[in-house]
Amino acid sequence: MQSALPQRTAFSAETPVERQLRELRALHALAEAINRSAAVESVYPEALQALRWICGADRAALLLFDAGGTMRFAAWDGLSERYRRAVEGHSPWAANEEQAQPIQVARPEQEPSIAHLLPELREEGIASLAFVPVAHQGRLLGKFMLYFDATHELQPDEIRLALTVAEYLALAISRQAAVEETRRLNAGLEDQVRRRTRQLEEANREMEAFCYSVSHDLRAPLRALDGFSRILLEDADPVLGEEDKGNLRRIVAASGRMGLLMDDLLRLSRIGRAGMRLAEVDLAALAADILRRLRSEDPGRRVSSEIAAGTRVRADAGLMRIALENLIGNAWKYSRRNSEACIALGVREEEGRQVFFVRDNGAGFDMRYAAKLFSPFQRAHGPGEFEGTGIGLAIVQRIVGRHGGRIWAESEPGRGSTFCFTLWQDGIPGEPEAPVSSLPSSPSA
């Protein structure tokens, strides 16, 4: 592109105010071009024109380092193809130069470092030239070349302004590089997400196959084992010794425990895959309903309860019922040795966040084992002390996690346990959900 510039004689006749106005117009035009351009390559002609206007150069060029560290022409104004091929790759600075400074060559014939380029300069009609580094944050990106048809020496103000233009362009180049790197990283992240999604889908299919196997393939031999053991106990009772009968009873009991374990494993796997329907849920009403059921199933127990009001939350009602059934069921189980058992559902505030808890005055446990309680099959008490499969608290933790919260325990042997949990620590999701009606409110049971 050939810019329509005034002759140097016109520049030399300028007043200081006119020269400053010319320089300001050039810098303003370049800044506007950078701001409105989507691709930095479209700014190169504006940068060359700004340099020529500021420095009164007859021709100009921009060269940038390629991936191999060689200077390549990116834009030029008024240079022949022959000249570009002859001088491309020449640079007065190394690619890793951190403090590159402008270099001007008013008389090329007196500069030994470019003596080999004199024939090309003469044939191109270049009498003087200048090198202006294009750098950003100490990293050399390339250079501007200024060419003069007559002997010319840049003034300090011209060099300063040329460096300003180079800085503008270096910022634009670095900004585009950052944008392209962000796009590349985003594309890589999207690919990774797709891979992870495929892996998750495959894991879900494997889990579905496992659940099917548990539900069908494993239950059949378990039922046969239980059934034939019971038949043998009934039909062969007169001829069996007490030891044989005891062994058969242990087989029946073990089959029952295995069936319960399968049920809990299936429930645990479904918790992570079940869809969620968020609605206003009254935890106090759920707790009261669960305690009524437990009292009806165990009418001989004397258990008092304390259920706090103000426990309405936005959650999945079905999942929260499962969580409270496990927590309150544990409290009921581990407090059964107390003649005056007490179970409480409460809420307190910590650091501006609601913390819900289920507390009992039962057996308690050593806090050294608290972290293990939320893993499947981990228990604080042996099966000889209290029944169970060790899955319940893992289910509760998964439900609380799906509600964006966390759960932890506070306990002491012989002094009861408190299981605390939060919901939506990072905020409640905003997607619309179908309403789910809660149970009638009951502040006490």
C-alpha positions, 0 to 999 in steps of 0.5 A: 500500500502506498500512503499519500504523504506530504513531501519531506519539504512540507514536513520541514516547513511545519511549525512545532504545533503543526508537527505535534498535530500531525503526530497526534493524528497519526497516533489517534488513527492507529489507536482507533484502528487497533480498537476496531479491528478484530484481527491484528493483521488489519492494523499493520498498514495503519501502523506503517502509515503512522510511522511514516507520518511521524518520522517522514519516512518514504517507505516502511515495513514490519517484520515479525519473528516466526516460530523458528526465530527468523524475521519475516515480512508481515507488512510493507509499504513501497518495497520491491519483492526482489528487495524483500527476498534479499533482506528477509531474515536479517536482524540486528538483534537476537531473538531472545534480546531483552533490551533491544534499542532503536538503531538508525543508519544515516549512511549505510556505506559507513556501517560494516554490519550491513555492508553485504546489503549495500547492493540491494539498498542502492538498487532499491534507492534507499539512502538511510534506514532505521530499525525500531524494535517491536517488543512487549514486556521485555520480549522481542516480537519483531521490528519496524523498518524505516527507509529514506530516499535521502540521507536522514537522521531521526530526531529524539522526538521521532524515535520516542514516537516511533517506539510508542507506535511499536508499543501500540502494535506490540500490545495488539499482537500480544492481546491477539496471541492471548485471545488465540491461546484462550480459544485454544485452551477452551477448545482443548477444555471442550475436548476434555469435557467431551472425553470425560462425558464419554467416560462418565457415560461408559461408567454409568452404563457399567453401573447399570449393568452392575445394578442389573446383575445385583437385582437379578443374577445375584439374587436368584442364588441368594434366594435359593440358598435361603430357601433350601436352608429353611426347607432343610431346617423344617424337613430335617429338624428331627434328624439334625443335631443342634450344631447343624441347625445352628449352622443352617440358621447362620446361613439364613441370617447371612442370606438376609444380611446379604439381601439387605446389603444388596438393597443398600448398594442399589439405593446408593448407586441410584442416589447419584443418578436420580433426577432432582426436583427442587421445591420448598421442603419442611425438614421438621415435617419430614422428621416428625413423620419418620419418628411417628413411623419408628414409634409405631414399629417399636411401641415399647421404646420411650423416646422424646424428641425435639424438632425445631421450627424454621427448617424449610429448605429448597431441596428434593423432597424424596432425597431429603426424606431418605437422608433424614430416615438414615440419620434419625434411624441411626439416632433411634438405633444407637440410643436404644440402650438409654431408658430415656432416649432423646432425638433432636432435629435442629438448626443453627447459624454459623458464619451466616449459613444454616447448619442443620443437625440430628442429635441423639444421646446414644452410644456415641463413638470415638471421633478418630473414626469420624471421617471413615463413617461416610465411606461404604461398609465403614462402621464405628460399632461392630455388627454384634453391637448394632445391626446395619450394613454400613451404607446409610451414612454414605447415602446421606453424604451423597444426598447432601453433596448433590444438594451442594453441601457437606456433612460432618459428625460430632460425638463422644463415646457414651455421650451421644452423636450429632450429625451436622449438614449444610445445603447449597454452600455456593448458592441454590441453582436457579433453574425452574423446577416442578413444585413438590408439596411437603408434608404438614408442618409439625413442630414437635413429636 
